């Protein structure tokens, strides 16, 4: 096998930073922005490194890849969950809770049901990809990666599932956007009370305005320290907790611990770290 052009860890980290940098920068160009409106940047985040490995610019596997998934992923999940407003969600009332849980239940049941229906046409380990897909549909892109890695889905499997995610999700999103443009008409005809949702939206906007400020060096150091310390704590505790069957592995425990920690911190003053860009980082 032909050796890869870049093999040292620092070089691979540089490549993995340059790729998303180009993707984010490209999103500012009108033509590329229009492409991203159809094909989300997440697809390119998978596709471009796949091309680089195919042409032996970077290797298909390397120790630094595992280190990133082991430590950086939990750190990212902690920063993403710091600003979760559990109290605000609860104030939406039982109807909103039932709506959210019904959607989640539909995805969780739909995944196994589709696997059972088409099991003779699918590979044996497709359940790992479907777990990641379910995670995406109930929690977004970060959840897709977290659950996919926690159940041991390969990069090739996740790349294939990303395509499924895009095709199905964007088709459904198109339907939702069509209906959303007519939401007031639907609300009037059904007598829906949207005051709780509007109140939560105003509260979120007010919180963002009150805590938002230009971060200083100290702020960046605090953000990185909280993320790194939380990630290391989740790693150690995840390694200590025993695996449960084939699904709850050590990596699954790490995801559970770090998200629980993030939600817990969202009830404290650490939530204000969102004002200096916790979730953006």
Beta strands, then each sheet from edge to edge (+ up, - down):
end
